[in-house]
Amino acid sequence: MTISTPTTAPDPSVPVLSYGPVVLPVPGRPVDLHLRVTAPATGTDLPVILLSHGHGPSHHLSSLHGYAPLADLWAAHGFVVVQPTHLSSRSLSHLVADAPGAPFFWRARAEDMTHILDRFDAIETAVPRLAGRVDRTRVAVAGHSLGGHTAGLLLGARNADPDTREAVDLLEPRITAGVLLAAPGRGGDILNGPMAEAISFVQSSDFSTMTTPTLVVVGDKDDSRHFTDIGPDWHADPYALAPTPKTLLTLFGAEHGLGGIAGYDVAETTDENPALVNALGRLVSAYLRTRFDPADDAWRTTSEALTTGPHAVGRVESK
């Protein structure tokens, strides 16, 4: 299904700066933590989005080099976007294949974001023209696919460690809003696909503790049969099973790539739709603007423009 929308690309007259890698040595981590930072060229009091990449078959989309369609747009809308290369990245598999937590490093991925917040002074110093322009009181986390699981943990969701059966709490209180993009849903008997055993850490996912305000984004064609046979509704579990306040954005015609958020013109995108990606980026920006400043009506006006009427790209519900 092809979605035709009246949306336009980010204003090309709004320049953004992208810098990387910023390298942070982390004691005990098998390799240094590498980051890319993308920010508007001007402006102050800029809020932060920590962006967690997915897993996927490509080497560099699952790293600081991926997700440019979102990072560029969010920066053009006034956000500082920080993208780590998690240990699960295929670009690191030859270095960390035998490290504890391989291949998904579900706990280490969330810990990467805490390290970033702990070391933000060093990040601001390393990135040219960034120091003094960041508002560290306004921090959000966004994650796609496996990155959605990572973001969920930072927002308060929990799961048991498959090895020890102990509950793991990785809530990061400095993060006050979140965006889950095609994130995994609940575990249990519904995880009956051929890849379900590989993500055993999802078996015990508990969204009842995910109290941080969150926008959950799903594609109505995102049928992850390799994990479950319940269809696209699985990806809406973080909305359905979490406490308020939560918002669900269902994108029409979108598969797991949500129109191509992982990169420009990449072969693994099965539902390429640049207009849909642009609409998603605008909606996320608007949601976070209003979440950080309730007096800003960006979410109301943008969601009305893009999710109502004959050209709606999706539908919204909230609780």
N, C-alpha and C positions, 0 to 999 in steps of 0.2 A: 504493500500500500504506500502510495506517495502522498505526502502531506504538502499542500500548497498553502503558504502563509504569507501575510503582508509584512513580515519582519524584515529588517535589514541588518547588514553586518555592523560590527562596532565602528563608530566614527573613526575613519583613518586619520583624522586630524588630531586624535588623542594619542600622543606617542607613549609607548611603554618601554621600559628597560628590563632586559632579562640577563641575569648574571649567574654564571656557574662554571665549574663547581665551587661552592663554598665547602671547605673540608673541615669537619669537626672530629678530632680524635675522641673516642669514647672508650674509657677503660673497660676491658672485658669483651668488647665487641670484636668479632673476628676481623673486620676491616673498618676503616674510618667511615664515618657517616658523610655522604656527599649530598649536597643540596643545590637546587636551582631556585633563585628568587626572581620573581617577575613583579614589577611595580610600575605605577604611573610615573612619568618623568617629572611631574610637578605635583604639588599638593602636600598638605601636612595632616596630622591626626588620622593617618590611614589605618583602617582596620585590617586584620590579618586573617587569611584563610590557609590553614594547613591542609594540603591536598595529598591524600594517600592513594597511590596507584593500585591497579588490580594485578592479577597474576598473568594469565594469558600466554599464548604461544610465542609472542614476539620478544626479541631480546631487549629492545630499547624502549618500547612503549611502557613496559613495566619498570620504569626508572625515572630519574629526573628529566629525561629527554621526552617523556610522553605528555599527553593531555594538553598540548599547546592550544587547541581550540578553546578550552575553558580558561586556562591560565591567562592567555592574551586578553580574552574578553573581560574577565573579572578584574584584571589590572586596569584595563581601559575604563572600567566603572569605579575605580578608586580604591581597589583592594591591593594589599601586598600578598602575593601567593607564594607559599614556600612548599617546595616539592622535594621530599627526600627519596633517595634510592634505598628501599628496604632490602634487607638481606634475602628476601624471597625473589628478588629480581633475577630474571634469567641471565642478565648481564653479569651477575656475580656467581652463577651456579658452579663455575669451575674453581672458585675459590672457597666456597662455603658448603659444598655438597655434604661434607661429613661433620659439619658443626651441629651442636645440639639445637634442636628446633627445626632442622631442615625437613622438608623443602619449603614449608609455608611460613615458618617463623612468626606464628600468629601473635605471640606475646611480645617479641622483640619489635614488631612493627609498631605496636602502640607505644612501646617505650621510646622508640625513635622520636615521637612527637613530644614527649616529655623532655627529652634531651634538647630538642630544638628550643623549647620555651625556656629551659634552664640557661641556655647559652645565647639568648637573643642579643645580648650586648655584643658578643663576638660577631654575630651575623650582621648586625647593623654596621659595625666597623669595617667588615670585609667587603660589603657591597657598596660600590661608589654611589654617592648622592642619596643614600638611604638614611644615614644616621640622623636621628632627631625628628624623623618624619612619621614614625610609627606610633599608633595608639595601642599599647599592649593590654589595655583593659578591654578591648573588643577583639576577641579571638574566636574564630569558628574552625571546625574541622569538617572536611568533606572527603568522601571516599567512594570509589567505584568498585563494585564487585567484591573481591576480597578486601579491598580498601574500605568498603562499606562496613565489613565486619570490624576492621580496625577502628574506624570512626565510632562505631557503636560502643565498643569497649571504653573508649575515652569519654563517651557521653553517659556512661553508667550501666550499659548492658554487661552481663556477666556470663561466663561459662566455666565449667570445671576443667581443670587440667586433665587431659586424657591419661596421663601417666600416674598422677598422684590422686586423682579424683577430688582434689581440693578446689573450692570455689576461688576464682581469681577476680579481684576487684582492681581495675585499672582506671577508674574514674579520674579525669583530670579537671579539677575545679577551675583552672584558669581558662578553660574552654567553656563558653557560655551559649553556644548555638552550634547546631550540626546539620549536615546535609548527607543523607545516605542515598547513593545512586546505584540502583540495581543490586542492592545488598542481599546477602543470604538471609533466609528466613529461619524458622524454627527447626529443631532436630526431631528426634524420636522416630516413630514408625514411618512418617512421611518421607524420610530420607531413604528412598528405596532404589535410587538409580545406580548405575555402574560405578560412578565416582564418589558415591556417598561415603564409603569407608575411608577414602583419602582425606576427607575433611572431618575427622572424628571430633575435632574441637567444636564443631557446630552442633553436635548431637545434644549438648546440654545448654544451648543458648537460652538465656533468660532475659527477656526484654522488660520484665516487670519493674526492674530497677533503673531503667533508662529514663530518668526524670528530666534531663536537659532538653529544652525546646529544640525540636528537630523537624526538618523537612525531609520526608521520605519520597523518593522519586522512583517510579516503576514504569516499565514499558508494557503496554497491554498485549504485546506479542512476544514477551520475554519468557519463553517456555523452556526452562532449564531441565530437560529430560535426563541429562546425565546425573542430576542430583535427586530429582523428585518428579512424580507424575501428576502433581496437583496443579501444574500450570503457573501462569504469571502471578497468581495470588500469593505464591510463596514469598515473593519479594516484597509484598505489602505487609508481611508479618511484623516488621519493626514498628509499623504504624498501628496495626490492629491490636498488638499484644503489649504495647508500652503505655504508660500513663500519660495524661495530658501534661503540657500542651504539645500536640503533634499536628502536622499537616501532611496530607498525602496528595502528591501530584502524579496523576496517571497520564502518560504521554501516548497519544493515539498513533498506532502503527510502529511503535518503537520496539526493537528487539534488545538484546543485552548491551549492545553498543550505544543505545540511546541516540542513534542518528550519526554516531562517529565522534564521540567525545575523546577517545583515546589518542587521536592524532589526525593530522590532515591527510586525506587520500590514502588511508592504509588498507591493505588488502583484506585484513581480517574483519573489517566492518561489513556486516551483512545487511545493514539497513541505512546506508549512507544518505544523509539528508541534512545539508549544511543549514538550511533554514530552521530545522527543528533544533539543532545544536545551539544556534544563536538564540532561539526562543528560550531554551532551557537555561542558558547562561544568564539571560536577562532576568528570568524568573528567580533564579537562585540569588543573584545580586540584589534584587528587590526584596526578597524574603529576609536576607541578612540585614539589609539597611533598616528595615522596619523592626526587626528583632533587636538590633542594637539601639535604635532610637524609635520608640513607639509613636512619637509625634510625626515621623516621616511616613507618609501614606504611599510609599513606593510599591509595597506589596499589593495593596488594594487596587491601585490604578493599573499596575502591570498585569496582575492576574486577571482583572476584568478585561483588559485589552486582548490578552492572549488565550484565555480559556473560556471565553463566552462568544456566542455568535457563530455564524456559518464558517468562519475560518479558525475556529478553536483548535489549538494544538494538543489540548488535553483537558482534563477536568480536575478540580480541586475539591477536597473535603478536609475539614478540620475538626478537632475535638479538644 
